Amino acid sequence: MKVNNFDEFLEARQLGERCLVDVERNTYKHTSCGAYFIYTGETVAVGSIVEGVDYGTEHRALSFPFSIDEFWDALKEVEDEADEIWKATHGCDECGIETERGKAINPECKACEGEGVII
């Protein structure tokens, strides 16, 4: 389904949202990475700041018109990228994997059970 403007975007999401604040809140609340949502009038964009590092995910913007599936795909890419950044930088002291950005998570670590350091 193509969306040509923000009102059509709200309808296509099928989440009962009525305004921008609803979309911003739901995007943050219902993503594992706490993604942000930006609406400029001509575009919508998503991205995420990864806690504990000096950078976040790539900012993904879509210009109207776009399909709602393109939006969901962009949001999934943000979540996947945030997860990779987290895994590459938040290993606990027992994970034993060092990278140039910090300690990486060892998925088989017995100390953190593959979750890494909780900030």
RANOR-V250742 format. One record per residue. N is the residue number from 1. D_FIRST is the distance of its C-alpha to the first C-alpha in whole Angstrom. Layout:
n=(N:N)
d_first=(D_FIRST:D_FIRST)
//
This chain:
n=(1:2:3:4:5:6:7:8:9:10:11:12:13:14:15:16:17:18:19:20:21:22:23:24:25:26:27:28:29:30:31:32:33:34:35:36:37:38:39:40:41:42:43:44:45:46:47:48:49:50:51:52:53:54:55:56:57:58:59:60:61:62:63:64:65:66:67:68:69:70:71:72:73:74:75:76:77:78:79:80:81:82:83:84:85:86:87:88:89:90:91:92:93:94:95:96:97:98:99:100:101:102:103:104:105:106:107:108:109:110:111:112:113:114:115:116:117:118:119)
d_first=(0:4:7:10:12:14:13:10:10:12:11:7:10:12:15:17:18:19:20:20:23:21:18:21:23:21:20:23:24:22:22:25:26:26:23:23:20:21:19:21:19:18:17:16:18:19:22:25:29:31:34:37:37:37:33:30:26:25:23:19:18:14:15:12:10:8:5:6:8:10:11:12:14:15:17:18:20:21:22:24:26:27:28:30:32:33:34:36:38:38:41:44:47:48:45:47:44:45:42:43:40:42:42:40:39:41:38:42:44:46:46:42:41:38:37:39:41:39:40)
//
